[in-house]
Amino acid sequence: MKTKFRGILALFVAVLFSAGFFLVGCGGGGGSANLEASSGGGNVALLLADGPADDYEEIWLSVTKVLLMPADKKPGQSPVVIFESAEGHEVNLLELRDEDFLLTVKKRVPAGWYSKIRLEVKDIWSEGGPCDSFKLPSNKIDLNPRGAFEVKSGETLAIRLDIDADKSIGLHEAPNSNKCIFRPVVFVDIDTIFAAQRCPRILTGKIKQLLPEGEPVEGFVLDLLGERGSIDVWLSDDPSQPTIIFGEDGFRVRPSELKPGQYVRITGKITSEGDLAASVIIIGDVLNVKGTVVSSVDADSIFPLLLDSGQSIVGEQVKVEVTDATLVLVDCDVEVGTDAIQRGKRTRVVGKYDVDENVFRAVAVFLKSEEIYGDLLRIERATGGTNLIIKDQYEEEITVFLPEETPIYLQGDGPISLGLLNQLLLNCGSKKVRVTLDPEATEPTAQEVRVQPERLYGQVAEILGDRVVQLMDGKLVRIQEGATILLNSKGADIPVDFDAIEVDDMLMLYGLEDCETADADVDFYAFIVLIDNLEEPPPVEDDCIDGYKPQRLEMLYTGEDCTASENAQDPEKTLCEGDPAFESEVFIRVSDKEKPDDPKAKVWFEGEVDIDETFDIDAANADEDTLKANTWVFIYDDDDELLQKINFHTSCSQPLSIGDQFGSLILEDMELVKK
């Protein structure tokens, strides 16, 4: 009886829970871990998001694979691949600060309980900002929610990964250089979709086939660009809210104009069936740009748009022309007039550029709920709530009404009390905020307030009462009740309680500073605490199963030296000598004997291997059922010179996990057999 594990390389991640769009529906955990493919399984919609990182114009991430890991390691239960792309799908994280990107929808996922999500990342790079380049500690992000989450037959589970680029970069800036380590901080929201949810970013793809084939057209299968799979798209059957379709000339057309092979852009909502309910479909070759409205529509039906970085139109600003045929929507399905296009509105415009007239002629304008970004100066009492006095990005003071019970959050984390925020304003003068306005209110009214976090780094000198720690520089830090505290160490990020903080620990703190005045009890209020430099390592992850031993190991040859080794095996039981120096083509011999020419050796593999190529260490090659306790690897160049010698344990008496690295070899796949 065999069990097979598909795997990827090791990367360390802090997994937090935010107060985002999807509720954290996995907090309780528990239940059976059995996976069932009956009844067609369930569906999983995977979305990516990011908060702002003001120092950077663009931050690109190349994603190659996403897997769901079963909650219980049982024979025959393999990780479920939700997304896979050999070349990697490139995403600009900063494009996602106010909208979700639908990476893929996977249908017929085996029903059952899963323990974590694995995200494989190929590369990361940026434009602008203080870091010239980034280094990934490795290529796997392991997301471990607080308890298992369940995929149910016939239901759609939405998994939203909010990759906080600002915190990820800030963790480890290399001293005296412009090279930074990108160590992902990811907020995970998981919930079952019971009704159509808010719109993700506009989808682009090619119509594969109509649904049903022939007339009348009710929908179609859309192949998503970038090898992201397909999704069923359905037109609205509600005559009061029909799906609006634009032809290649920018005018509205009937559903009969939809044809297989057409490239289309679509906005709509994900349904409980894992499909997309389309509100707008645009056929043909159009441009899709994003930015901020500079001023309202003038008498010539023109408004200027300040472009975000990396748009398909060159320049900082473009003139956008609206016509009688232009559709103006708030979010993705609420139609409004052109008078809703006001200064400061975050906007996405789809249309065509008229070179002769030097204008961008809009087919559709998608307005986001208006945001005000600036310095919160003071809080004043008002009937039914309070007034926030904010100096916006245009240096103008604006009064925004904050109704009672309106949420106030630290960006990327939990709630802040109005009393604490007011205290900090009195002591410090101002705090950076981003306020989302209620689109239905006639006066500026807050729908949500997000306070921008500040950062503090230091070493613990003393632990005082009332959740206060003193740092070596004398600063006092209060760790808030309910704060997210994680142990950051090689191999894992583990949620812990306040009691886990010890003297001499290095802390990376995110929260709000309280200025040095007579009224300040502490210097800093921490909402997120990341503990570094631990003496005790976290629990070791091990993909071995009691009663089973490895039969086959799929290894990747990287050409690296022994310093690249990263595994949990006892150093006394492993060996690595030499350096292939990234030799592009090598000869590898793998056996159970220390001497490469031992006539009694059982040879598990022998052959030529190219750099970044995989090969199998397989017991079947020596007519054995399982590998022996010790496996020896010898790597040679074309002149038969030994470049590297490796020994590691392969009987599961030592930890063995997908992503382990031994010198120039990385374990990518493992097959176990019962003994």
N, C-alpha and C positions, 0 to 999 in steps of 0.2 A: 504494500500500500504506500503511495507516494503523496507528498505535499510539495507544492511549488511556490516559491516566493519570487515575485518580480520586484526589482529594487532600483535604487538610484543612489547618488553620492551623498555625502554627509554635509549638512549645513545647519548652523545653530539658529534658533528662533525663539523670540519671546512671544507667547500666545496670550493675548488679552481679550477681554470682552468689552465691547463698546455699547453705548446707547444709540446704536445706529438704526437703520431702516428696518432690518429684519430683527425680530426678537431672538434672544439666545434660547432656542428651544431644546437644547441638549443638556441643560444644567443638571437634571436629576440623574441621568444615566440609568444603569441597571437593566434588567430584562434579559431575555435570552440572547445569546450571541450567534445563534444559528442563522445562516444566510440561506434564503430560499429563492429560487428562480421561478417558482410557480406563479401562476396568474400574471405572467408578464413582468413581474417585479415592479419597482417604482422608478421615478424619474429624478434626476438631479440637475438643477440649473446652477452653474458656477459663474459668479460675478466677481469682478475685480474693482477696487476703488482705492482712492488715496486722498489724504488731506493735503493742505498746502505746504510747500517748502519754498519760502519766499526768496531764498538765496540762489535758486536755480531756475533756468528757463525751461529745461527739459531733463527728465530722468527716464531713461529707457531700460526696460527689463525684457529679456528674451526667455519665454517660458516654453519648455519642451515636453513636460509631462506632468499630469496630476493624477494621483491615485487615492482611493479610499482603502484604508487598512482595516480588516476585520477585527472586531473587539476581542475575539478569542482565537488563538492559534490552533486550529484543528486541521487534520489532514484533509486535503481536497479543497481547502478554502484559501484562495489566492487573493491578493489585492485586486481591486477593480479599477481598471484604467478608465478615467473619465475623459481625459484629453491627452493626445500625443501628437507631437510634430517633430520630425527629425531635424529640421532646419531651425525650429524655434519660432514661436509667434511673438513679434515685437510689440510692446505696449509702452506708450509714453505715460508714466504714472501721473504726471502733473496735468495731463488732459482729463483726468478722472476726478478732479477735486470736487466737482459738483454734479457728477453723474456716474452711474455704474456702467461698466463695460461687461457685456455678456460674452464670456469666453466661449462657452459651449453649453448645450443641453444634452445630457446623456440619458437615453431611455432604456427601459428594461434592466435597470440596475438590480442585482439580487437583493430581495428584501431581507432585512435583518439589522443587527447592531454593528456599528463601526466605531473604532477607537480614535482614529486620527486621519488627517489629510496630509498627503505628501505632495509637495510642489517642487518640481525640478527646474532649476534656473540655469540657463546656459551662459549668460553674460549680462553685464550692466554697464551703462555709460551715461554721460550727462553732457549738457550744453550749458555754459555759464556756471557761476558758482565758484566757491573756493577750492574745490577738489578737481585737479586735472584728470585724475583717473581713480577707479575704484578697484578694490580687491574683494572677491568673495571668499570667505573662509573655506567653503567648498560649494557644492551645487545642489544641496537638498535642503528644503525648508520643511521641517516636521512640525505640524500643527496639532497639538494635543489638547483638545477641549477638556473642560472639567466634567468628565463623565462621558459615556458613550452616547452617540446619536443614532436615531433609527430611521432607516429607509423603509417605508411601508408600501405594499403592493397597491397600485392604482393611484398613488399620491405623488406629488412633486415636492421635493425638498430643495429649498433655495439656500445655497452656501455662498456667503458674501465675505471675501477676503479683502480687508482694508489694510493695504500695505503702507504703513506710515513712513514715508521716505525721510521726513525731517528727523524723526527719532532714530531711524536706521542708520543715517549718515553720522549723526551726532555722537553715537556711542563710542566710536574708536577713530578719532582723527589722528593720523600719524604725526608725531611731533617733528618740527623742523622740516616738513615737506608738504607738498600739495597732494599727496596720495592718501586716500581715505579707505577704510574698511567699511563695506556695506554689510551690516549685520541686521537682517530684516526684523522689524517689529511689526507684528501682524495682529490686527483685531479681527476676530472671527464671529460672524453672526449667522446663526442657523435657524431656519424656521420652515414649517410646512406651508405651502401656498394653498389657501382655501378659495381665494378669489383673485381676479386680475390685480397684480401689484403695480407699483409705480414703474414708469418707463425706464428701461436702460438706455444707454447711448444708442444713437441711430445705427441700425444694422445695415451692412452692405453685403450683397451677395448676388448670386445668379439663380434665376428660376430654373429648377431642375425639371419639375413637371407640375401640371395644373391639377387641382383637386376640386371635384372629380375631373377626370379627363373628359373634355368636351364641354358643352354648354349646359346650364349656366356656370360660370366660374365662381366657386365659393372660396377658393384659397389656392395655395400652391406650396410645394416643397422648396425651401430656399437653401442652397449651398452657401454656407458662410465663407467669406474670404479668409485665407490663411490656414487652410486645412483644419478648420474648427468644427467639422461635421455639418449637419443639416438641421433645420427646424421647420415644422409645419406652421405656415402662416395662414390665418383665416380672416376673411373679410367680415365686417359687421353685418348682421341681419336686422339691426335696429334702424328703421327708417328715420328716426329722430337723430341718430348719431351714426351716419353711414361712413364707411371708410372712404377717404378722399384720395383719388388717384390722379397724378399729374403725368401727362405724356412728355415726350422728348422736347416738344416745343414750349413747355411750361404751362400749358393749358390743361384744364381738367378733362379727363376722359372716362369712359365706361370700363367696367371690369373686363369686357371682351377684348380690350386692347392688351391685356396681359398675355405674354407668350413665353413658352420655354426658351431658354437661352438669353433672355433679357437680363441685363444688370440693373438692379433696383436698390434704392435706399428706402428703409422702412422704419417708422417709429410706431410703437405699440406697447402692450403690456403682456407679461408672462402670465399664462393661465394655470389653473390647477392641473391641467393635463400635460403641462410642459410644452405647450405651443405658444405662439405669439398672436394676440388679437390686435390686428393692424388698425391704426387710426389714420396714418398717412403713408402712401406709397408713391415714390418718385421714380419714373422710368428713365433710363438712359444716362448719358455722360454729363454729370453736373459736378460742381464744386461744393465742398462742405467745409465751412470755416467757422471759427469760434472766437468770441471776443467780448468786449464790453461796449455798450452803447455810449457814445460821447455826448450826443444831444438828440432831442426828439425829431420826428419827421418834419421837414420844412415844407414850404409851399410848392417846391418842385418834386415832392415825394421822395426826398433823399434824406438819409440819416448817416452820419459818420460812425464807423465801427472801429474801435481800437483792437487790433488783432492780437491774440495770444501768440506766443512763440511757436514756431514750427508749422505755421499754416500753409496752405497750398497757394496763397496769394502773397507775393513779395511786398514787403513794406510794413510800416508800423500801423497804418490806417488805410481803410478803404471806404469809398462812398457806396452805400447800398441803396438801390432804388426799389421801391415797392410800387406795385401796379394794382389795378382792380382785381387781377387774378391771384395776387399773392395771398397765401394763407398765413395768418398770424395766430400762433397758439401759445398758451401758457402751459409749461411742462410739455405734455405730448397730446392732449386731447381736449383742452378747453379753448375754444375759438374766441378770439377777442379782436378788437379793431386796432388800427395802426396807432391810435392815441395811447395804447398801452406800451408803445416803444418809447421808453424814457431813459434819461441819463442814468448810468450806473447799472443798468440791467445786464445780467449775464445772458448772452445770446448766442445761438447757433443758427447760421443762415445757410440754406441750400439754394443754389441758383447757378447762373452762368455769367461769365465776365464778358462785357461788351467792350472790346478794345477800342472801337471807334469813338464811343461815348465816354470811355474811361469810367464806367460804373459797373458795379456788381449787381445784376438784376436778380432780385430774390424770387424764387418760386415759393419757398416757405421760410418763415421766421419762427424759431422756437425760443420763447422767452422763459428763462428760469425765474423762480420766485426771487424778487429783488433782494439784494444783500447790501448792507452798509458795513464797510470795514474802516476801522479807525481807532482813535483813543477814547475810551470811556472816561469822561472827566468827573462826573458826579451823578449821584442818584437822588431824586427828589420825590417826595410823597405826592400821590395823586389819587383821586377817587377811583376805587376799583383796582388799584395797582400802584405802580410807580412810573416816573419818567426817567429815562436814561438820556443824559446829555452827552452827545458824542461829537468829537471833531473828526469828520470823515477824511477820505483821501484827497479831497479837494480843499482841505483846510477850512471847511465851513462847519459851524456848530449846528447840529440837528437834534431835535427832541423826538425821541421814540418812546411811545407808550408801552409799558410792560405790564400786561394784565396779570392778576394774581394767578398763581399756579403755572405760569409759563416757565418751561424748563430753562435752566442756566447750566451749561456744561463747561468743563475744561475740554478744549479741543482734543478729541481722541480718547476721552475718558469719561468719568462719571460726573454727577451733579455737584454744583457749588452752591452753598447757601447764599441768599441775598445779603444776610447779615455779615458774613465773612467778606464778601466782595466789597460791600460798603466800607468796612473797616480798612481794607487794603487801599481803597481809593483815598480815604481820609489821611492815611499814613504816607502814601506814595505819590498821590496826585493823579495818576491815570493807569489804566491797564488796556492792552490791545484786545479788541473784541471784533467778532464777525457776527452780525445780526441778520437773521433771515426775517423778512417782513411778510405780514399777512397780505396776500394779493387781493383779498376781498374787503379790506379796511380802507376807508376814505382818507384817514390820516395815518402817518407812519406808525405801525403797530407791530411789535415783535412777535414772531411766531416761535422763534428759538434764538437763544443767545449762546455763543461759543466763545469762551475766553481763551486767548492764545497762551499756551504754557511757556514757562520759563525754565531754565535748566541750571542745575547745580551739581558739581562733582566734588567729592571729598572723601576722606578716610575717617572712620568712626573713632573718636577718642574716648567717649563715655556714653553709656545708655542711662538716661534719666527716667523719671516717672512721667506718667501721662503721655506715653508714646512719643517722647522727645529724645532725640539723640544729639550729642554735641560732636561736631567735627573737629579735626585737628587744628583748623584755623580759627576755632572759637565760635563758629556759627551754630545756632540752635535750630534744629529742624523738627517740626511736628509731623509725624506720619499719620495722615488722616484715617479715621475709621473707614473701613471698606476699601482702603488703598490697595492697588495691585502691587504685590511684592513678589519678585522672582529672583531665584538664585541663578546667576549667569556663570556657567562653567563649561569647560570643554565637554561636549557631548550632549548637553541638555539644558533646558530652561525650565525650572520647576516652580510652580506657584507655592508660596509658603506664607506663614503668619509672621507677625511682627517679632515674635520670640526668636526667629531664625537669625535676626540681625545680631552680629557680634562685634566686639571691639576689634579694631584693625581692618574690618571689612571696608572695601572700596565701594562707594555708593554713587550711582548715577541717578539723580533725582529730577523728576518733572513735576512742576506745580507752580506756585505763585510766591514771589518774594514779598516779605513784609519789611518795609524800610526801617532803618535804625532811628526810631523815635521813642519817646518816653512811653507811648501807648503800645509798643510792640513787645509781646511776650516772647516771640520767637522770630527768627530771621527768615524762615522759609516754611511753607506748607506744602508737603509732598503728597501727590496723588498716585504717582507711579514710582516705584523703587526697584532698581536693578542692582543686584549685589554681585560684585566682581571679586576676583582673587580669592577663591575659596580654598581652604586647606583640605576639606573633605569633598571628594568628587561625588557627583550625583549617581543614583542607581544606574547600573550598566544595562543597556538595551541588548537583548539577545534573541536572535531569530531561531535558535535551536528549540526543539520540543523534546520533553522527556520521553525516552523510549525510541527515539529516532536518531539516525546518524546521516551525515552528508553522503550522497552518492555522486552528485555532480555539482561543480562550482563553475559559474561563468565569470571569467576574469577579464578585465580591461587593462591592456598594456598602455601606460602613459609616458614612459621614458624618464620618470622622475627619480631622484636619489632617495636615500633612506630617510632623510628628514621629512619626507612627505607622509611617512607612516602615520596612521591614525586608526587605532583599534583599541579594544578593551581587554586584549589578552595579556596575561602576565608577561612582563618583559623578560623574565628568566626563562620563559618557554618559547620565545620567538628569537629570530635572528635576521638581520639584514646587513649585508656588506656590499660595498661597491656602488657604482653610479653609471647607468647606461648613457647619461648625458644626452637624453632625448634622441638616441640612435633611432633612425626612422624605420629600419628593418632589422629584426633580430631573430635569432634561433633560440627557442625556449624548450627546455626539457624539464618535466615535472615527474617526480617519483616519490617513493616512500623511504629512500635511502640517502644518507648524507653524502656519499661518494657518487659523483655523476656516472661513473663507469662500473658501478657495482653490478656484477652479473646476476645477483639475486633480487635486484630492484624490480618493483612493480611500477611500470611506466604508465602514468595517468595521462600524459600528453607529451608530444614531441613534434615540433614543426616550426615553420617560419611564421612570424607575426609582424604586422606593420604597426606603427604607432597609432594609438586611438582605435585599435582593432581588438575585438573580443575573441577569446578561445575558451574551450571547455576542459577543465580538469575533471576527468570522468573515470570512475572506478570500473566501468564496463570495458574500458580500453585494456584492462589487465585481467578481464574475466572475474572481477570481484563485484560484490554487491554494494560495498561501502568503501570509502576512503579509510586509510589507516590513521593512527593517532597523529603522526608527524608527516607533513608534506614538505618536500624540498623542491625549490625552483632554481634553475640555473639558466642564466640569460647570457647569450654569446653574440659577438658581432660576426661579420662575414669572414674574418680571419680566425675564427674559433677561439678568440680571446674571451675569457670569462669577464663579463661586465658587472654582473650582480648575482649575489647568492642570497636566497630568502628561505626561511623556515618558519612555518606557523602551524598551529594545532587544528586538526580537522576531524576530531571525533566528538565534538560538542561537550567535552569536559572543560573546555575553555569557551568563553563567549565568542560567538560568530554571528555577525549581523550584516545585512545588506548595507553597502556603503563603506565597510571596513577597508582600509588601505594598508598594504604591506609593501613598502618600498614603491616600486613602479607598477604594482598590481592593485586594482580595485575590484572588490567583490560586487558584481552587478546582479547575480541571480543565483539561487541555491535550490537544489532539489534534495529532499530528505526521503529516507526509506526506513520503514520500521524494522527494528532488530530486537 
